[in-house]
Amino acid sequence: MRSVTFYLSCVPGILSVSLVTLVAFLLHHLHLAFGFGTLSLAIVLGIAARSALPFSARREPGEVAMAGVLLRSGLVCLGATVSLAELQAIGLGGMGLVVVCLLFVLLLILWLGRGMGLDPRLTSLIALGTSVCGASAIAAGRDVTRASPEHVACAIALVTLLGTCGMFILPYLVLWFDLDEFRGGLWCGATLHEVAQAVAASWQVGSDAGVIGTLAKLLRVVLLVPALFIIVFFQRRQNRDDVHVPMGLPWFVVGFTALFVMRSAGVLPRLVEEHAGLLATMLLTSGMAALGLRTDFRQLHRLGMAPLLLGGVAWIAMVALALALLLAFMS
């Protein structure tokens, strides 16, 4: 059991995380986030504030504790934001397309990353962030891979950049290829990185597209659990002594799955359903702020351009595959 001294030592870190989180929410509320979601904005602000805030040594215990607890708790809450009944609106064909695209880009990134000689931990985070749900999936993969804060920050920066570009480009491509709202929304939801990016892009296509795109993206969130199983298998195949892969799934994955099953079965209290999304956003944003405060930008710079090349090529391939499937089987 931890002592009172430990909890007191966490106070400076808790205050710094709270400050960065508050600024992130304030900028987002004032529409000054410049296309960043609150999660991505929080980690960017945290990295920027790392050297600006005083008492770095005193802040460390609280920042480390906040990064772990808040990220995991926020991921649990995500499980209460979607149910199986809601996902059925996109149909079996739409669900199949989402699953195929997710598995394709996940395995492609793992294969390409290995061929490029990238650190398996960084490769795994990029694969999760691209295929599943951006920063949230990267946060989940952090526990499974034991990745460094620099790896996490690099992966989040990558999916933020690519997803933000895609958020503006895809709606115009939907018009270019003359896709209807169902296929346009499905294309956005099946390929964009962050939930906010997929929702924003699909709603630009139309209101019906917005609903379909949101549901397609939420299906990818639900597929976080099987994606983590693939990452665990990949990590074990690397035979790295410095990477600890747990035998079982982390507790937050179990919690995520339990809440999803409860909501699908209709036994989750309505109060939890109504506020789970907001609570998840608050917890994950605070956790990202803490993670940013623990990230050394100099180490991040040393990772080079290879991760951007990997993520960019794989995402373009994912977009092309999704379009081909839409045109071939859902015309």
Salt bridges, closest charged atoms under 4 A:
GLU60 OE2 - ARG294 NH2 3.43
GLU63 OE2 - ARG59 NE 2.61
GLU63 OE1 - ARG294 NH1 3.23
GLU86 OE2 - ARG263 NH2 2.96
ASP119 OD2 - ARG121 NH2 2.75
ASP119 OD2 - HIS151 NE2 3.99
ASP143 OD2 - ARG72 NE 2.41
ASP180 OD2 - ARG183 NE 3.47
ASP242 OD2 - ARG121 NH2 3.79
ASP242 OD2 - ARG240 NH2 2.75
GLU273 OE1 - ARG263 NE 3.94
ASP296 OD2 - ARG298 NH2 3.22
